[in-house]
Structure formats: structure tokens, C-alpha cells
Amino acid sequence: MTLDIGFPAPYFSVSDHLGQQHQLGDYAGKTLVLWFYPKADTPG
């Protein structure tokens, strides 16, 4: 899936590094920054 700038994000749920679940709706009305490490936990 590709996201375009300025369009709403689809619903998602994700676990953080402590195993806590976070849902997009938990941050409604707030600024949210997602940071991904594509090579985390990989040998490369």
C-alpha cells in the first residue's frame, strides 16, 4: 500500500518496543510521527 501526502492514514494497530499496543485512533486530533527502522533486526 502506498500513502500519499495529505491523505488520511488508514486504521492500524502496532506494538511498540515494550510490547504495548497502539492504535491510530488513540492519537486522534494530535500530531503523530511514526519512525521506522527498515533494517532493524536484520543482518544487513
N, C-alpha and C positions, 0 to 999 in steps of 0.2 A: 504494500500500500504506500502511496506517495501522498504527502501532505503539502498543500500549497500555502504560502504565506498569506495570512489574513483570514484564513478559513478556520472555523471551529474544529477543535480536535475531536476525534471520535471517543466514545466511552472506553476507558481502560482501567485495569486494576494491576498493580505491580507490587512486588515485595522489595523492601529496602535491604540494606546490608545487615540489618538486625533481624530480618525476617518479618517485620511489621508490614501489613497490607495497607496500601494507599489507593484510593480511587480518585479519579479526576473530579468527581462531584464534591469531594471533601474540600476542594480549593475553589469552589465557585465564587466568583466576584473578587478573587485575589490574583495577583501576578504569580505565575508558576514557571520555573525554569527547570527543564529536565536536562541532565548531563549524562551522556552515555560514554562508556569506555569500550569501543568495539573490540579491542584486543585483550580485554581483561580475562583472566583465567584461560588464556590460550598460550601455546608455546611460541607464537610469533610475535 
